[in-house]
């Protein structure tokens, strides 16, 4: 069963907090939720419900914070001290395309907040998408974190690409009704 990462953009601290509260009301565990935010836009829910925080550099040189368990997946590997290893590089290692990583960095530079939800079971997708749709979250996407290896060998997460936005697929299955 694939493990998915759903991410969306919140327009403000209040919007991110509302999104987290609605996800919790929909029985999404807070351990599944992570937030990426500019320093000046930390949502209150980061302090209340999410574990830990790490600082990461954007390609522009500015720093953002990653709160929640996803920060552990985005840590720099022990043997890597590459100075160019910023948020975009780490997002690509998780499975996002370069364009998606750049879009997220641009959203952060515009003082927006990224809400990320690790989804262990596909059956949770419609409920999560309904919540994100109900709070008018922007740029909702899903990425398959456990994509099957290609027939020609192992692919790095960076080379795999990402899944398209969820809305068309879930609309076809009645998740928006």
N, C-alpha and C positions, 0 to 999 in steps of 0.2 A: 504494500500500500504506500503510495507516494506521500511524502511529507511536504506540505506546501507552506510558503510564506506569502501572506497577503499584506500588501502595504497600501496606504492611502495618505493623502495630504490633508491636514487640518489647517484652517486659516488663522487660528489664534490659540492662545493658551486655553481660553474658555471652550473653544470648539474641540480641542484635544481632550480636555477634561470631560466634556459631555460625551464624547466618543468612548472614552474609557468606561464611564459609568454605564452607558448603554450596553457595551460589550459585557460588562460584569452582570448586568441584569439578564443578558441572554446566555448566562452560564459559561462564558468564556473565562477560563482561569487567568488570573493576573500573571501567572508564570509564563503564559503564552504571549503576553503583550510586551512590546518594547517601544520606546519612544526615542526619536532622534530630534534634537531641538537646538536652536541657537541659544547661547548662554543667557541672553536677555529675555528668552521666551519659555522658561521652564514651567510646564504645567504643574499645578498643585498635585495632581495624581501621581507624579513622579516621586514626590516625597511621601505620599500616603501608601501607595500600593506596589510600586515597582522596586525591585532589588538592585541596588548598586548603580553606579554611573561611571562612565569612562569618557575621557576627552579624546576626540579624533580631529585631525586636520583636514580641511577641505582643500581642493586643488588651488583655491584662491589664497590659501595661507591662514584663513580664519579657522577658529576652532568651534566645534559643536560637541554636544554631549549625547551619549547613547546610554539610556537607562533601561533596565530590564535584562533578562537573561541573554538576549541576542548580543549584548556587549561582549560576552564570553566567546561567541563564534567569530566576532570581528577583531579579536585580539591579534596582535602581530605575532607570527610564528616565532618561536624561540631563536631560530637560526637566521631570522631576517632582520636586518637593520637598515633596510633600504629607505633612504630619505623620501622617496616618492610614494611610499606606502600610506596613502591617506584613505579617507572614507570611500571615495569612488573605487579605489583598488579593492578594498575589502568587500564592498557591495558586489563587485563583479565576481569575486571569489565565491560569494554566496550563491550566485546564479543569475544576477541581474545583467542585462546587456549594457554595453557602454552608454547607449543613449538613455536608458532608464537611470543609470547611475548619475549621468550628467543632469537629467531632469530633476532628480532628487536633490542634488547639490544646489541647483539653481533655486529650487523651492526654499531650501534652507537659507540661502543668501537673501531671499525675499522675506525672511522672518516667518516662514511657515514651519509647521511641525509635521514630522513624519510618524505615523502610527503603523507599527508592524505587528502582525499576529502570526505566530507559528501555528499551523493547523495540522494536527497529527492524523486526522481522519477526514476524508473528502465529504462525509455526510455533514460535517460542521460548516462547510462552505456556504450553503444557502442562508443559514442564520446569520453568519458573519457579514455576508454581503447585504442582507436586509438591514442590518444595523448601520453599516457604512452608508447605505443609500438613504436611510431615514434621517441621518444627521447631515446629509449633503456633503460627505467627504469627497474630495476631488482626487482624480488620478488613481483610481482603484485598480490594482493589478495583482496578479498571483504569479509566483515563481515556483517551479517544481525543484525542491532541494535535493531530491533523491532520484534524479533522472536515471533511467537504465543506461548502462554502458552501451556504446555503439558496437555494432558488429565488427568494426575495424580496430577496436581497442578502447582503452579508457580515454575519456575526454575530461579535460579540466572543467571545473564549474564556469570559468571565464569563457570557455569556447562553446558552451552548451546553448546559450541563449536563454530566453525566458518565455513564459506563457503569455498569451495576449491578455488584454483586459478581461475581467470576469463578466461584465455586464451582458454582452451578447450571449455568452454561453449559459449563464444562469437565467436570463430572460427566456431562452428557449426551453428551459426545464421548469418554468413557472415560479422561480424563486422571487421574482419581483411582484408577484400578484398580491 
